[in-house]
Amino acid sequence: MDTTSNGWTILDREAGVLSFEYSFAKQGLANTFVARMANDKLLVVSPAVRISDAALGDLAEFGEVGAVIAPNGFHHLGVAEWRAKFPKARFFAAPETVIRVRAKNPEAGEFEPISLVPLIAGPRIGIGEVENTKCGETWVWVEVAGGHIWFVSDILANIPKLPSNPLAWMAFKATGSAPGYRVFNLAMKFMVKDKAGTLRTLADEMKKHPPSIVVPAHGPPLAGDDIADRTQALIAAALA
């Protein structure tokens, strides 16, 4: 995969699909996901915090930022920055996400319902608003030549190694959330009320739109001819 001069990974140049890893805490890394919509503007999911002007400038080649999604109640730290940088963009979040963001980050501003995103995104982009959550959860897929690129938010993770903090190490280890490609059980404890139902829905959607690349909210993107089968097996094992 190619990268831009300021750190964006180009997942599909023709479709304008990119990801960007950013730091949100001392040891915390997360991904921003971008895809070009039917109106030729960019959809941004999980907007990075403290992102440089140079990195934002790299996006101009692919389109103007037109919409930003806070996918859940934890991935909102960069919203105020992106709102200031892109005042014409529209901002979206699920109702449960909005409740938490208003309490934790009042500077984030107002959001429109996630249900409106498909009206501007077009048929090539799918938006999955998870039902029955604690603080909202949203996944996104983009149809590209040869498959679909998925942003799976905090449902799945690909964290390379366990954190060094002893308490975090124990939490990730005990829940089987790292290392490697895993169901993000630790995050789901805080995100969803029906873990099994959420995983079954994700598996069903992935059967309809098989992934060629999977971008988790945390950890490097995963690609390969077997990624769709690997992901189905991962979810099936968690449901067993």
Buried (B, 14 or more C-beta within 10 A) or exposed (E): EEEBEBBBBBBBEEBBBBBBBBEBEEEEBBBBBBBBBEBEBBBBBBBBBEBEEEBBEBBEEBBBBBBBBBBBBBBBBBBBBBBEBBEEBBBBBBEBBBBBBBEEBEEBEEBBEBEEBBEBBBEBBBBBBBEEBBBBBBBBBBBBEEBBBBBBBBBBBBBEEBBEEEEBBEBBBEBEBBBEBBBBBBBBEBBBEBBEEBBBBBBEBBEEBBBBBBBBBBBBBBBEEEBBEBBBEBBEEBEE
